[in-house]
Amino acid sequence: MTALVIGADYLGAIEQKMRARGITEIAHIKGRNPGEIKKVNIPKAAAFVLVFTDYVNHNIAKVVKDHAKARSVPLVYAKRSWSAVEHKLAGLGL
């Protein structure tokens, strides 16, 4: 399973815990710099997009939302903590 993660400078232990839940590929965009809007490209195999709300530029969040909606990919917003991410992934059935 593939996921796109937007926000945070590094994922830390969240990446390992996501892999333990069966997410084999994680594409990551830091999302702080306005120039990264051009880098936003949801992988074709992406099962969902995770946006860390406390570490992302507002314009990038809007672009990601529009891309995810156009491709019908589930979009999940969470704070950068494993408990928040785990709760949101459980809502997706993961």
C-alpha positions as CSV (number, residue, x, y, z in Angstrom):
1,M,0.0,0.0,0.0
2,T,1.3,3.5,-0.8
3,A,0.6,6.8,1.0
4,L,1.5,10.4,0.4
5,V,2.4,12.4,3.5
6,I,2.4,16.2,3.4
7,G,4.0,18.2,6.2
8,A,6.7,17.8,8.9
9,D,10.4,18.1,8.2
10,Y,10.9,14.4,9.1
11,L,8.5,11.6,10.0
12,G,10.5,9.9,12.7
13,A,8.9,7.0,14.4
14,I,5.6,7.6,12.5
15,E,7.1,6.2,9.4
16,Q,8.1,2.9,11.0
17,K,4.7,2.6,12.7
18,M,2.9,3.2,9.4
19,R,5.0,0.5,7.8
20,A,4.0,-1.8,10.6
21,R,0.4,-1.2,9.6
22,G,1.1,-2.4,6.0
23,I,2.0,0.8,4.3
24,T,5.0,-0.3,2.2
25,E,5.7,3.0,0.3
26,I,5.6,6.4,1.8
27,A,6.0,9.5,-0.4
28,H,6.8,12.6,1.7
29,I,6.7,16.3,0.9
30,K,7.7,18.7,3.7
31,G,5.1,21.2,2.8
32,R,6.4,24.3,4.4
33,N,7.9,26.1,1.4
34,P,5.5,27.7,-1.1
35,G,7.7,26.4,-4.0
36,E,6.8,22.9,-3.1
37,I,3.3,23.4,-4.6
38,K,4.9,22.3,-7.9
39,K,6.1,19.0,-6.3
40,V,2.6,17.9,-5.3
41,N,1.8,14.8,-7.2
42,I,-0.3,12.1,-5.7
43,P,1.1,8.6,-6.7
44,K,-1.3,6.5,-8.8
45,A,-1.1,3.7,-6.3
46,A,-1.8,6.0,-3.3
47,A,-4.4,4.6,-1.0
48,F,-4.7,7.8,0.9
49,V,-3.1,11.2,1.5
50,L,-2.1,12.2,5.1
51,V,-1.7,16.0,5.8
52,F,0.0,17.1,9.1
53,T,-2.0,20.2,9.9
54,D,0.5,21.7,12.2
55,Y,3.4,21.5,9.7
56,V,2.0,22.6,6.4
57,N,1.7,25.7,4.3
58,H,-2.0,26.6,3.8
59,N,-1.7,26.9,0.0
60,I,-0.2,23.5,-0.3
61,A,-3.0,22.0,1.8
62,K,-5.5,23.5,-0.6
63,V,-3.7,22.2,-3.7
64,V,-3.4,18.7,-2.1
65,K,-7.1,18.8,-1.2
66,D,-8.0,19.7,-4.8
67,H,-5.8,17.0,-6.3
68,A,-7.1,14.3,-3.9
69,K,-10.7,15.3,-4.6
70,A,-10.1,15.2,-8.4
71,R,-8.5,11.7,-8.1
72,S,-11.0,10.4,-5.5
73,V,-8.2,9.6,-3.0
74,P,-9.2,9.7,0.7
75,L,-7.6,12.7,2.4
76,V,-6.8,12.5,6.1
77,Y,-5.8,15.5,8.3
78,A,-4.0,14.9,11.6
79,K,-1.6,16.4,14.0
80,R,2.0,15.1,14.0
81,S,1.6,12.6,16.7
82,W,1.2,8.8,16.4
83,S,-2.0,8.7,18.5
84,A,-3.6,11.2,16.1
85,V,-2.4,9.4,13.0
86,E,-3.4,6.0,14.4
87,H,-6.9,7.3,15.2
88,K,-7.3,8.7,11.6
89,L,-6.0,5.5,10.0
90,A,-8.4,3.4,12.1
91,G,-11.2,5.5,10.5
92,L,-9.9,4.4,7.1
93,G,-10.0,0.8,8.2
94,L,-6.2,0.4,8.4
